[in-house]
Amino acid sequence: MAKKLTTAVPVNSDKLADKPRAKKRTTAQKPASATQSSGPTAIAPRDMTPQEIYSFLTDLSQAWPDAQTELLYTTPFTLLVAVVLSAQATDASVNRVTPALFEAAPTPADMVKLGEEEVGKLIRTIGLWRNKAKNVVELSRQLVEDHQGEVPGTRDELEKLAGVGRKTANVVLNVAFHKPTVPVDTHVFRLANRSGLGRGKTVEAVEKALEARIPLEMIQPSHHWMILQGRYVCKARKPECWRCNAKNPCLFPDKTPAPRVKAPKTLAG
């Protein structure tokens, strides 16, 4: 069940520098609202209808017909480790370290034997590598001791593993076990709110909205369509609406027009 990589767009995951204390707002200065019609936090004015949802996702499926995770993995265990390592790091950065890691430790027992220090040496180019090395070894120990070395197939069991939160559990369930879950990362959260596909103020609210509203047969593959669309088209700073395959059913009110093509300069005669 190996997956091949297509290069991911790098995302800056560095910690934000300390900012000076903000000046007191006057009555004329209002804070940014999550209901603005533009920007990264934009929310559609209403929810899509069932027909709009079907049309929107059908358009996305045609835009990303071969969509799959961009993380390299060969087994449910290596997928689990890769997803844990990808927190606050790009898929591309994780894919640069996992081939050597999985060659050295392809199973949970091998990972425990490799140990935290050696794992750390192999993954030290990704963010938060020390804590991730600790979690990878600990979750491997848990798999050996509590699950006979196998990755469990339920959300509750997965979330008991070191370093595994709800999103990571949903990714593993979706990709490795083909279950109808919708992992919500920053890209899916942004796209769902902007388009009206599944509005919500929190990640869990958006997840529940999407799982309730998306047709059952579309839930499992739609995760990949949405994450790729959010990563490469419906971008945070400025969505590239002019090249969106699903712009017609999308309810985002301030669609970004195509950039103007500058006329070539002519030489003076």
Solvent accessible surface area in square Angstrom, and as a share of the most:
residue,aa,sasa,rsa
1,M,104,0.46
2,A,71,0.55
3,K,50,0.21
4,K,166,0.70
5,L,69,0.34
6,T,89,0.52
7,T,109,0.63
8,A,3,0.03
9,V,66,0.38
10,P,108,0.68
11,V,84,0.48
12,N,125,0.64
13,S,55,0.35
14,D,111,0.58
15,K,177,0.75
16,L,152,0.76
17,A,86,0.67
18,D,147,0.76
19,K,158,0.67
20,P,123,0.78
21,R,230,0.84
22,A,92,0.71
23,K,187,0.79
24,K,195,0.82
25,R,143,0.52
26,T,83,0.48
27,T,138,0.80
28,A,91,0.70
29,Q,103,0.46
30,K,171,0.72
31,P,87,0.55
32,A,87,0.67
33,S,50,0.32
34,A,52,0.40
35,T,99,0.58
36,Q,81,0.36
37,S,49,0.32
38,S,55,0.36
39,G,24,0.23
40,P,73,0.46
41,T,75,0.44
42,A,1,0.01
43,I,29,0.15
44,A,1,0.01
45,P,98,0.62
46,R,105,0.38
47,D,57,0.29
48,M,4,0.02
49,T,61,0.35
50,P,112,0.70
51,Q,121,0.54
52,E,39,0.17
53,I,3,0.01
54,Y,107,0.41
55,S,37,0.24
56,F,4,0.02
57,L,0,0.00
58,T,38,0.22
59,D,33,0.17
60,L,0,0.00
61,S,27,0.18
62,Q,118,0.52
63,A,37,0.29
64,W,58,0.20
65,P,102,0.64
66,D,123,0.64
67,A,25,0.19
68,Q,65,0.29
69,T,17,0.10
70,E,11,0.05
71,L,9,0.04
72,L,48,0.24
73,Y,6,0.02
74,T,82,0.47
75,T,56,0.33
76,P,43,0.27
77,F,11,0.04
78,T,3,0.02
79,L,0,0.00
80,L,0,0.00
81,V,0,0.00
82,A,0,0.00
83,V,6,0.04
84,V,7,0.04
85,L,0,0.00
86,S,18,0.11
87,A,48,0.38
88,Q,124,0.55
89,A,19,0.15
90,T,22,0.13
91,D,20,0.10
92,A,13,0.10
93,S,17,0.11
94,V,0,0.00
95,N,8,0.04
96,R,179,0.65
97,V,12,0.07
98,T,1,0.00
99,P,72,0.45
100,A,51,0.40
101,L,0,0.00
102,F,28,0.12
103,E,147,0.66
104,A,51,0.40
105,A,0,0.00
106,P,64,0.40
107,T,59,0.35
108,P,9,0.06
109,A,58,0.45
110,D,48,0.25
111,M,0,0.00
112,V,56,0.32
113,K,179,0.76
114,L,43,0.21
115,G,19,0.19
116,E,87,0.39
117,E,126,0.56
118,E,72,0.32
119,V,0,0.00
120,G,2,0.02
121,K,106,0.45
122,L,59,0.29
123,I,0,0.00
124,R,128,0.47
125,T,113,0.66
126,I,6,0.03
127,G,34,0.33
128,L,83,0.41
129,W,51,0.18
130,R,164,0.60
131,N,89,0.45
132,K,8,0.03
133,A,1,0.01
134,K,118,0.50
135,N,29,0.15
136,V,0,0.00
137,V,24,0.14
138,E,58,0.26
139,L,0,0.00
140,S,0,0.00
141,R,88,0.32
142,Q,31,0.14
143,L,0,0.00
144,V,62,0.36
145,E,107,0.48
146,D,90,0.47
147,H,38,0.17
148,Q,154,0.68
149,G,22,0.21
150,E,119,0.53
151,V,15,0.08
152,P,12,0.07
153,G,20,0.19
154,T,66,0.38
155,R,61,0.22
156,D,107,0.55
157,E,64,0.29
158,L,0,0.00
159,E,68,0.30
160,K,152,0.65
161,L,7,0.04
162,A,21,0.16
163,G,41,0.40
164,V,11,0.06
165,G,36,0.35
166,R,79,0.29
167,K,80,0.34
168,T,14,0.08
169,A,0,0.00
170,N,0,0.00
171,V,15,0.09
172,V,0,0.00
173,L,6,0.03
174,N,0,0.00
175,V,6,0.04
176,A,10,0.08
177,F,65,0.27
178,H,116,0.52
179,K,78,0.33
180,P,68,0.43
181,T,12,0.07
182,V,0,0.00
183,P,2,0.01
184,V,4,0.02
185,D,24,0.13
186,T,98,0.57
187,H,26,0.11
188,V,0,0.00
189,F,57,0.24
190,R,21,0.08
191,L,3,0.02
192,A,0,0.00
193,N,5,0.03
194,R,2,0.01
195,S,2,0.01
196,G,0,0.00
197,L,0,0.00
198,G,0,0.00
199,R,83,0.30
200,G,14,0.14
201,K,176,0.74
202,T,78,0.45
203,V,73,0.42
204,E,78,0.35
205,A,43,0.33
206,V,0,0.00
207,E,3,0.01
208,K,116,0.49
209,A,21,0.16
210,L,0,0.00
211,E,53,0.24
212,A,87,0.67
213,R,71,0.26
214,I,6,0.03
215,P,37,0.23
216,L,132,0.65
217,E,127,0.57
218,M,18,0.08
219,I,8,0.04
220,Q,43,0.19
221,P,42,0.26
222,S,0,0.00
223,H,9,0.04
224,H,15,0.07
225,W,30,0.11
226,M,0,0.00
227,I,29,0.15
228,L,13,0.06
229,Q,3,0.01
230,G,0,0.00
231,R,31,0.11
232,Y,34,0.13
233,V,8,0.05
234,C,20,0.12
235,K,72,0.31
236,A,39,0.30
237,R,225,0.82
238,K,125,0.53
239,P,9,0.05
240,E,31,0.14
241,C,13,0.08
242,W,89,0.31
243,R,124,0.45
244,C,18,0.11
245,N,75,0.38
246,A,0,0.00
247,K,82,0.35
248,N,138,0.71
249,P,18,0.11
250,C,21,0.13
251,L,33,0.16
252,F,6,0.03
253,P,68,0.43
254,D,68,0.35
255,K,74,0.31
256,T,24,0.14
257,P,107,0.67
258,A,58,0.45
259,P,88,0.55
260,R,232,0.85
261,V,144,0.83
262,K,186,0.79
263,A,88,0.68
264,P,118,0.74
265,K,201,0.85
266,T,125,0.72
267,L,177,0.88
268,A,106,0.82
269,G,129,1.24
